Amino acid sequence: MIVANSLTKRYPGGFEALAGVSFEIRAGELVLITGHSGAGKTTLVKLIASIERPTSGSLVVNGQNLSALRRSAIPYVRRHFGLIFQDQKLLFDRSALDNVLLPLQIAGLPHREAVRRAQAALDKVGLLKREKANPIALSGGEQQRLAIARAVVNRPTVLLADEPTANLDADSAADIRRLFADFHRVGVTVVVATHDQAWIDHCGGNMLRLAHGRVA
Ligand SMILES: Nc1ncnc2c1ncn2[C@@H]1O[C@H](COP(=O)(O)OP(=O)(O)OP(=O)(O)O)[C@@H](O)[C@H]1O
């Protein structure tokens, strides 16, 4: 479902962050993208999410070649993904519930159905009791769980995350790892860039290790 062939990314200025990366991630797999700082993990996540474009090579997601995609088609491809980034871009002028409602409103869901699904997503991440809270009043771990609720509320087939346990205490990080494992268990494809050693040691899936922009 995600197939990369000789994927290369050269940033303006000429630095080659990815140099001929090939791999295949099957539907329902859990894959950790690991590697040293600067290995190219975030760059790979950005290519998969169509935030950046490859310089050469091909990247096929659900049968669609992202390198050949028109810009206008990118939002349609992104619908497959629940994206979770370190900087979660939560809206701090709205409640937790409103943050999770937003993707459903954009998708045009009737309000009642949207609220029902947003509350179910908040419940899944243990935040239903905090639905009225402003994200600013939530802890770092709770904010990350809120970002996960927002990412999964549209029922994506792929959860794609960049360092979702960075900057969290051990217990909060363990909560986040458990949530991703739960989504994997119910058939969601989970792809996570991480250097969380506890996760790497007890991965429960496959590892894609990068070193200096290549698959190690
Ligand atoms: N927009 C950019 N312009 C130029 N170089 C970049 C850009 N983004 C990343 N790089 C460079 O590409 C290389 C890979 O960066 P990337 O963020 O993908 O690594 P990473 O494995 O995610 O690292 P970390 O674990 O530190 O986040 C680094 O050397 C980085 O400096």
The ligand as an SDF file (V2000), in Angstrom:
LIG
                    3D

 31 33  0  0  0  0  0  0  0  0999 V2000
   13.9110   22.2100    4.4940 N   0  0  0  0  0  0  0  0  0  0  0  0
   15.1810   21.7620    4.5290 C   0  0  0  0  0  0  0  0  0  0  0  0
   16.1570   22.3840    3.8310 N   0  0  0  0  0  0  0  0  0  0  0  0
   17.4140   21.9160    3.8330 C   0  0  0  0  0  0  0  0  0  0  0  0
   17.8400   20.8220    4.5090 N   0  0  0  0  0  0  0  0  0  0  0  0
   16.9080   20.1730    5.2280 C   0  0  0  0  0  0  0  0  0  0  0  0
   15.5430   20.5890    5.2830 C   0  0  0  0  0  0  0  0  0  0  0  0
   14.8640   19.7280    6.0850 N   0  0  0  0  0  0  0  0  0  0  0  0
   15.7610   18.8190    6.5110 C   0  0  0  0  0  0  0  0  0  0  0  0
   16.9880   19.0800    6.0040 N   0  0  0  0  0  0  0  0  0  0  0  0
   18.2000   18.2980    6.2280 C   0  0  0  0  0  0  0  0  0  0  0  0
   17.9570   16.9520    5.8100 O   0  0  0  0  0  0  0  0  0  0  0  0
   18.5470   16.0270    6.7310 C   0  0  0  0  0  0  0  0  0  0  0  0
   17.4900   15.0630    7.2180 C   0  0  0  0  0  0  0  0  0  0  0  0
   16.5710   15.7730    8.0130 O   0  0  0  0  0  0  0  0  0  0  0  0
   15.3240   15.0740    8.7020 P   0  0  0  0  0  0  0  0  0  0  0  0
   14.6110   16.1130    9.4750 O   0  0  0  0  0  0  0  0  0  0  0  0
   14.5880   14.2980    7.7010 O   0  0  0  0  0  0  0  0  0  0  0  0
   16.0950   14.0520    9.6970 O   0  0  0  0  0  0  0  0  0  0  0  0
   15.5390   13.2330   10.9420 P   0  0  0  0  0  0  0  0  0  0  0  0
   16.0680   11.8420   10.7810 O   0  0  0  0  0  0  0  0  0  0  0  0
   14.0770   13.4130   11.0480 O   0  0  0  0  0  0  0  0  0  0  0  0
   16.2690   13.9390   12.1480 O   0  0  0  0  0  0  0  0  0  0  0  0
   15.7870   14.2200   13.6770 P   0  0  0  0  0  0  0  0  0  0  0  0
   15.7190   12.8730   14.3400 O   0  0  0  0  0  0  0  0  0  0  0  0
   16.8730   15.0800   14.2280 O   0  0  0  0  0  0  0  0  0  0  0  0
   14.4510   14.8950   13.5720 O   0  0  0  0  0  0  0  0  0  0  0  0
   19.1810   16.8440    7.8470 C   0  0  0  0  0  0  0  0  0  0  0  0
   20.5680   16.9450    7.5990 O   0  0  0  0  0  0  0  0  0  0  0  0
   18.5040   18.1920    7.7250 C   0  0  0  0  0  0  0  0  0  0  0  0
   19.3670   19.2320    8.1200 O   0  0  0  0  0  0  0  0  0  0  0  0
  1  2  1  0
  2  3  1  0
  2  7  2  0
  3  4  2  0
  4  5  1  0
  5  6  2  0
  6  7  1  0
  6 10  1  0
  7  8  1  0
  8  9  2  0
  9 10  1  0
 10 11  1  0
 11 12  1  0
 11 30  1  0
 12 13  1  0
 13 14  1  0
 13 28  1  0
 14 15  1  0
 15 16  1  0
 16 17  2  0
 16 18  1  0
 16 19  1  0
 19 20  1  0
 20 21  2  0
 20 22  1  0
 20 23  1  0
 23 24  1  0
 24 25  2  0
 24 26  1  0
 24 27  1  0
 28 29  1  0
 28 30  1  0
 30 31  1  0
M  END
$$$$
